[in-house]
Structure formats: C-alpha cells, structure tokens
Amino acid sequence: MALAHAGARVLYCENPLSFLREPIRPLREIEKNIFVYRPAHFSHRLNRFSFFSRLQAKIIASEILRKAQELKLKNPIFFYPHGECYRTLSFEMSRRRMASTHICMDYHIGEQLDHVRQSDLTLVIIEEAYRELHDLFGSKIHRLREFGPTSTTNNKSQDLVVQPCALSSIPNPRLIYLGNVHGRIDLELVRQLLRKHKDWHFIAFGPEDCLGLPNSHFLPWMPPNEWSKVFNDYSIGFMPYDCSVPKNLHCAPLKLFDYFVRGIPIVSTPIVYLRDYPDLVYTGSTAEELATAVERALNEPADSPKKMRRTALVAKHSIETMSRILSPLLDETAEFPPSYWEEDESAKPQNLSALMLT
C-alpha cells in the first residue's frame, strides 16, 4: 500500500500453490494500483532438493515476469523477505537482470547475510539488525520504520468471523493479543499470571486453546476491520513475548500500533523496541511484575494524556509517511543496472511508475 501510495503499480505475489492440486487464481486488482496473483509450482516439499528448488524458482520467475508484462510494468523491482525459497527465487530474478530489494523484518542476522549480499538494496525494520548489517554492508542498508495500521476497510477476507455472542460472554478485563501465540508468546508466563488472577481474561487467535484455562480464550482469526468487536472499555493490549528468543526480544510488533491507534493501555514483557516508549507501555519480566503492570494499566484514568500521545504516534508510522520514506529509496533503486526488460526493447512497457512486490 505504501508503494502504491508512492506512485507505483504493485504486483503482489501470494504464496505459490501446487498446480496439481489447486486451480490457478487469476490476476486481480484489490486496491488502486495493487494487483494480486498466486503463482503455481509443483510442490513446496520439492524445494528441499537444490535441483528442484532452482527449477521451481525458474518456473515462478517466468510466471511473475509474464504477469508483469501483462500489467505493463516498467523496470520492476523485486521485493522479497528472507527464507531459503526466496533466496533461490531472488537469485533467479537477479540472473534475469532485475533489481531486487530485500526486506529484513526480523532479527535473523545469520539468515539475512546471503540475502543482503545478493540484493541491490536492503530495508531493515529492526534497529539492532540495522546497526549490525550497516556495519557490514554500509550504504546498501537502509532503515525502514515500522508500519502502523492501515486505514482501508476494503477487506474481502474469507476467514471465519466470530459471532458477537461469543465475544460478549468473555468477561472483563480483557488482555488481548492480536495474533497467533505459537513461537512468540511465553505461554508458561501467561499461564502463571492467569492462574493467580482468575478474573483476568486472555484473548488471542488460533485454532486451539494453548493454555487450557477457564480464563483463556482463543478465537478464529478475524480480519482487522472486525477487531473493534474484541475491544471494549476494559481492554488492555497484551504482548507477553518470550524474550529468551532473540527474534522475539528484538521484534518490532505491528500490533503495538493497532493498540496505539485505540489509545488503550498496553502491557508487555520488556522487548528492546519498547525502550522508545517507556511511559506509554507497562512492562514486566516475571508473572509478578506483569501482574503489577496490568494493575497499573487497569488503573490508568480514562482521560489520561497517554491516550492522546499513543494515537498521535500512529501518524508517524502511517502508509502516507512510509510512502514519503520509500520514494527516494525507489529512485535510488531505479539507478541499478539495466533490467530484464532491456533484453527485448519491443517488450518494454511504457508506464512511468511500476514496481513488483512478492
């Protein structure tokens, strides 16, 4: 959305599916200048073998480039996150002389190195990762702010929608984690907290209750435009990350801004990112410290000036702000070596603003 707001046409490629099992989805425009397409390949399992991984990367790259030609994208830039399958695909895109931008979203320095070496530009969200990578690669590395919640309500998700009666039966106060807990949350820490405070109710998304307590509630995933049904006047944004895992300790949670936009009190374990907001988030490392933090959050006055300060922060991380940050970086990327299109002048599209994102 930020790229489109900056004036680009965006081809967003979903996770590939096997054409042996699923029908191929057609290219479609879901927002102004944002087009979605799901590539097809044989199987994700085949990517375990280097030969098939390279073969499938060639298949997917050819598919994407055909769709890019269909959209008449001029000098598209290939955006991609980390992951072995993306490394193979980005190598194939580079082989076809396409400029690439790597997005470093988590603290995985060891996994990032090959991606950074291979990319023309790397945008890093995590501050610690930015410092380490910038020391190694210099001007190739740029810091990208965390994105706040989008203003769009055009969500056509087919996910299950929780019925209002299921939500109304959950008592207050509510400790709300907007996400799936696997690999992120310190479940034992939350379990200790909830057992000692049976009148506090934890809400998260997921197919099963990972805590198994009367005051833990796991809901089917809801699209963002339905989240307002979960929050009420007695809600707390809750982020009990497992800080023993470096990825979690250094994460930049997007859900923080989903809480900020509502102005509600927030309780979290002390992840590094929160040091920038010491007076807007209540923190604790142990169950006892988290309990104290929750009590302080519950006692925060309804007219506290912290609420306005939280909502004001969201504007600094808006899609519009991100587009202004990205625009000069895109101009810089445009100066990279000639792209795939220049291999065939007759195929070169003419529109002046175009990007590719996957």
N, C-alpha and C positions, 0 to 999 in steps of 0.2 A: 504493500500500500504506500509506503514511503517512497519507493522508487517510482511508482505511478504518479504520485503527487509531485515528484521532481520533474515530471515531464516525459517519463519513459513508458514504452509499451512493454509489458511484462508477460512472459510465458512461464507460468509456474507448473513444474512437473511433479506430479504426485509419485508416491512410492510405486515402482513397477509391479505389475501383476503378471502371472503366467498366462500367456495367450492360449495355453492348453486347457485352462480351467474357467477363465473369466472372459466375457465379451469386452472388446476394447471400447473404452468410453470416448466419445467424440470430443474434439476441441470445443470449448465453450467459454464465453466471456461472463465472468461472475461479478465483476465491478468494472467501472470505466477504465479501459486500457489494461485490465488484468485478465489474462486468459489461462485456463487450466486444462491440462492434458495429463493423462495417465499412460506412460509408456508400457509396452509389453515385452517380456522376455521369456526364457524357458522356465527358470526357477531360481529363487534366492539360494537354495541349497547348493546349486552348481558353482556359486561364487567361492566356495571353499577350495576349489581347484583353480590354479592360476590360469590354465589354458582356457577354461570355460568362463572365468571372470573376465579375461580380456575379450573373448568372443562376445559375451553379452554386453560388455561396455561398447563395443563397436556397433552392435545392433541398436542399443538405446541411443547412442550418439547420433546415428543416422536418422533414427526416428525423430529426435528432437530437432535436428537441423532441417528436416523436411517440414516440420510444423513451423519452424522459424521462418522458412522461406514462404510458407503459406500465409503467414502473418506479415510478410514483407519487412522483417526486422533488419535494420541496417547495423552492421558491426556489433552484433550482440555480445554481451559479456556474460560469462558463465559463473553464476554464484553457487557455492556449494559448502556444506558443513563438513566436519571430519567424519571419518569412518572408512574402513578399507574399501568398500564398494565404491565410495565416492572418489577415493584416490585413483582407482583404476579408470573410472569414468573421466575424471579431470585430466588424467594423462592422455586419454584418447582425444578429449577436446583440444588440449594443447597441441597434440600431434596434427590436428586439423587447423592449427594456427588461430585458435580462438582465445581471446583474452579471458583470464579467469580471476575471480575474486573469492578467496577463502574466508568463510565466516567462522571465527573461533568463539563459540558460545559458552564453553565450559573450561574448567581448569584441567586440561589433559595435555600438558606440555609434551610429554613423550610421544603421544599420538599425533600431535599437531606438526611436528618438525618436518616430516615428508611433505605434508600439505603446504606448509609455508614455503618450502624450497621450490615446490612445483608451481605455485600460484604467482601471478603477476602482482597481486595486492592482497593483503590480509587485514580484515577488520576484526578487532578484538573487543569483546564486551567486558570480560573480567579484568579488573585493574592489575592484579598480580601477574596474570598471564601476559598482559600487555607489556609490563615492565621487563619480564624475562625475555619475551620474544623480540622486543625492540632492542634490547642489549645485543641480541644475536644477529638480527637482520636489519636493523636501522630503519631507514625511511620507507621501507616496504610495508611496515607495520603501522596501522592507524587505529586509534581508539574510537569505538562506537558506543554511544550512550545506550542504556537500557531503554527498551520501548515501553511506553505506557499503554493503557487500554485504548482500543480503537473506538471511534465514535459511531462506526457503522452499525446498523441494526438489520442489514440485509443478510441474515444468517439462514441458510436453507438446509441446515444440518438435518440428517435423518436419525440422529441419536434419540434415545428414549427421553421423554420429558416427564419429570417427576410430578405426580399429581399433587395439588395443593393440600389435600387432606393428609398425605404422608408427611409433609413438612410441618403442618400445624400441630401434629401430635408430638413433635420434638420440643421438649421444654426449654426454657431459658435458664441461665445464659448459654449461648452457643459459641463454641470455639471452632471456627470454620477454617479448614484448609482447602483451598481451591485447587485440587489436583489429586493424582493417584499417589498413594503413600510409598509404593514399592521403590526401594533404593534411595529414598530421600529422607524419610521420617525415622526418628529414633522411637520405634514402637514401644520398647520397654520403658522409656522415659515417660511417654504418654500414658502407658498402662498404669504406672505408679501414680501419676497425677490424678487420673480418673478414679482409681480405686479409693484414694484418700478424699476426693471431692466428688461424691456421687451425684451432687446436684448440678455439676457442670457437664455439659453435653458436647462431645466432639463430633464434628461432621466433616466427612471427606467423600471423595468419589472413588468408586471401584466396584468390581463385581462381587466381592465378598468382604465380610467384616473381619479385618485382620487383627482386631483386638478382642472380640468376643465378650464385650462388657455391656451391661444394660444401658450405659450412657455413651456408647459409641455407635455412630450411625454412618453407614456407607451407602451412598446414593448412586443410581445410574448417572452416567455423565450427562450434564446439561449444557447446552450451548450458552455462551456468555450473556446473550440477551435474556436468559431465564434466571440468571444468578440472583437478581433482585428478590426473587421469591424465597431464597435461602436466608437472606439477611433481614434482621429486624433491629429494634432499638436496643436489644440486649446482646448484640453480636460482637465478637472480637475476631479480628484477623489473626490466625494462629499459624506459626511457621516453626514447628519443633524439629528442625533439621538435625540429622545425625552428623555432628561436627567432627567425628573421628574419621570421616571420609573426606579427603581433600577436595573432591569435586563439590561436595555439599558445603564445606567450610568456605570455599571461595565462590559460591554460586551468586548470581545476580537474579533473584527471583522476580519474574514478571508479575506474579500475583501480589507482590508488595504494592504495586501501583494500582492494582484492582482494589486493594484496601484503601490506599491513599485517596483515590477518586471519591470514595464514600466518606472519607474523613474519620472513619471509625478507629478506635484504639487497636493497637497491634501488639501481640506478644510473640517473642521468638527466642530461640537459642541464639547465642552471640556469633552469628556468621560475620565474616570480615566486612561484607558490604554494608552492614548496618552501622559501622562506625561513623558514617557520614550523617546519620540521623539519630544521635544519642538521646535526644529529648523527645523524639516522636514515636519511638518504639521501645516497649518494655521488654527487657531480656532476662534470661536466667539459664544457667547451665545444668542445674540439678532439678529434681522434682520439687524440692522445697523452694528453690529460687524461682522456678516457673510459677509456682502457686502464689508467691508474693507478687510476681509480675502481673498475674491475672487479676488479683485483688486490686492492685493499683489501677489496672485498666478499667475494671468494673466501677471503680470509684471516681473515674475521670468525669468531671462535670459535663453536662450536655452542651453547655455554652463555652467549653474550653477553647481558647485561641489555637490550640494544637490542631483542631479540626480544620480550620481555615488554612493553616500552614501546610497541612497534608494535601489538601486539594490543590493548593497553589503549586506544589511541586510537580504535579502531573503535567502541567503545561510545558515544563522544561523537557519532558520526555514524550511529547505528542508526535503524531505522524508528521505534522507540518514542520515541527522542529527537526525531526530526523531527516526530512527531505532536504532542508537547507544545509544540513551537515553533509549529506551524501552527494549533493550536486557537484561541489568542487572535486570530490574524490572520483566521481564518474568522468569528469573532464580529464583528470589525470590518467585514468584507465584508458580513455579514448586515445591517448598518445602511445599506447603499446604497439607492438609490431602488427603488420597487416593481418587482417582476419581471414577466416575461411572463405568469405565472400569474394575476396580478390583473386581467388583461383579461377573464378569464372565471372568475368565482367558482365556478361549478359544476364547473369542471375542476381546481380547486386541490386537489392531493393533501394528505394529512393526516399522513404520517410526518414526524417532527420533525428528522431529520438526513439531509440529502441534498446531494450535490454532483455536478457534471458535470466531467469531465476530457477533454480531447482533445489 
